[in-house]
Amino acid sequence: MSAEPILEPVMTQVDPIDLLSTFEKASPMPIRPEYVEGTAMVPPQANDDHNHGAGELFYQFRSAGIELVGFGNGYRAAHGDGRTMALIIPDFYVRRRRPTELDESYRKANKGWYPIDMIALVGEVTSTNHETDTGPKFRTYAAVGIPVYVLIDRHSQTAHCYTDPVLPGDDPTEAYYKTDTKVTLGDPLPLPAPYPTLDTTPFLTD
């Protein structure tokens, strides 16, 4: 896979779920494309530093007794009229619940995507596509009201805990988080209760 994200604007009459399925079937290698703000994208292949750091954060949540932390699931956000707003696979997340029968029915109806309202905390670790995590995904997570967004920005060497999502109108691209707790990588990143303060030293580079 390319080291850069592959982006493809989506025509409004095409169901993004079907389009991403077509991308997956056509690819000669395993991919899991996403859809954010009207654009289908194939994220770049994560390197070992990215995966090691994300794994360390997962372990910190589990060690703190947060049993519903996870990774790998895809989540669908919808507009008020039911149209797909976004299809996202976060680097890690904390769920509000284990999937119910209704959640599994939703996943089946939407070809593998769970409802995004299952998520209480979402986390991303930037790769070469850091603009996606700091822009479209930032706005999308705020628009759907996810209370906490943890961002490890390896590009700026900072870590963020975004809280207090705001959607000022009907346009999800105008959404934002009102509060940004920001530290330099290597410093502890405090999160709201019941979550632990995160050790960000795994993301320090020589």
N, C-alpha and C positions, 0 to 999 in steps of 0.2 A: 504494500500500500504506500501511496505517496506520503512524504513527510509533511505535506501541506493539505489542508482540508479541501475536499471537492465540493463546490457549491453549485446548486442548480435551482433557479427560480421556478416556482410551481404555478402552472396555470390554474385559475380559480375553479374550473370545471372538473379538474382531476382530484379525486380523493387522495390526499397525501399518504394515507395508509397503503393504498394500492400502488402508488408510485414507489414508495420505499420497498415494498415487496418485490416489485419489478427490478429495482436496483440490486437487491440481494440475490435474486435468481440469476441475473445477468453477470454478476461478478465472478471472475475466475478464482477468487480467494474469499474466505469468510469475511463479511463486513456486517456492520449494524448501523445503517444510516439513521440520521435524525432529521427532524423538520422543525424549524423555528422561524417565526416572523416571515412566512411565505417562501422560505428557501429550504430545499432539501440539501443536506450536507452529509458527507462521509468524513467523520473525524479522522485526523492523522493517527497513524499507529503510535500508541503510547510507548515511551522508552522505559527502561528499567528503573530509573530514578523516579519517574512519575508513579509507576505501579508500586514500588517499594514504599514511597511516602504515603500513598493512599491506603496501602495495607496497614501501615503503622497507625494511621488515624482510626481505621476500623478497629484495630486491636485496642486502642485507648478507649473507645466507646464501650466495647465489650467488657473490658477490665473494670469500667465504672458501673457495670450492671445494666447497661442499655442493651437489652436483648434483641430489640427490633431493628438494630442497625443492619444494613445490608448493602449489596451492590449487584449490578448485573440486570435488574429488571428494567423494562421500558415502561414509561408512563405517558398517558395521553391527557392533554388539557383541551377543553372544548370552549368555544364561544357560547354566548347565551342562547343562540339558535341551534346549538348542537353540532355545528361544523367544527372540524378539527382545528384547534389553534396551534398546538405543538405536540411533537412526539419526541421525547427526550429520555436518554439513558444516563442518569447522573453517575459520577464516579463513586459516590456513596450516598447513603440516605438513612434516615431513621423513620420508620413507618409508624403510623398511629395504631395500626392493627395488623395482624396476620390476615391474608386474603380470606374473605368470607365467600360463601357460595355466590352471592351477588357480584362480588369482585371478580370471581372466576368466570361468571357468565359474561360480565363486561369484557374481560380479556378475550374470551372466545369470540364474542361479537366484533371485537376490534382487532382481530388477527394478532394477538400476542401482547397488546398494550393494556396495562392496568390503569385504573382511574387515578389521576394525580392527587386527588384529595386524600389518598392513603398516606401521603408524605407529611411529616411534621417538621423535619429538618432535611435540607438537601445540601450536598457538598460537591464542589468541583475543584480539580487540580489542573491548572492550565498547562497546555502543551504549546505547540507552535500556533495554535488557533486561539490565543488568549483573548482576542477581541470578541469571540463568541461567548465566552464565559463572563466577560465583563460588560457585554452589551446585550445582545438578544436574550441569552439565558437569564441574565440578571433581571431584565424587564419582565420576562415571562414568569419567572418564579414569583416576582412581586405581584404580577397581575392576577395570578391564581391564588394568592394569599398564603403561600407557604411561610410560616412564621419566622424561620431562621434559615439563612443561606450562608454557609461557610465556604469561603473562597480562598484557596491557596494560589496566589498569583506569583508564579515563578519568574515571570517577565519583569515585574516591578520589585521582586524580592519582599513582598508584603503578604500578610495574612489578614483576612477580614471576617468578621461576624456581622452580617447584615440582619437587622431586625426591623419590626414595624413597617410591614409592606403597605404601600399606598397606591390605589388606582384612582386617579383624580376624575376620570370620566369613563367613557365607554371604550376608549382606544387603549388596548393592552400595551402598545409601544410607548405610552406615556407613563407607565407604572414605574415605581422605584421603591427603594427601602429608605426610610427616613433616618435610621440610625446605623452608623458604620463604626464598629469597634475595630480599630486597625492597629496592627503591630508589625514590626520588622521580623522577617523570618529568622528563627532562632529564639525569639521571645515567646513566652506563654500567651496563648490566645484565650481569653475568658469567654465562655458561652453562658447563656442564661440557664437557670435551673430547669430541669434536673441534669443537664449535660455537664461533662467534665471540662475543666480548663485543658486546652490541647497543647501538647508539646510540639512545636513546629521545627525543632532541630533536625528531624529526618530530612528536611528539604534544603538544608544548607549544602552548598557545593564548595568544593575546594578551589 
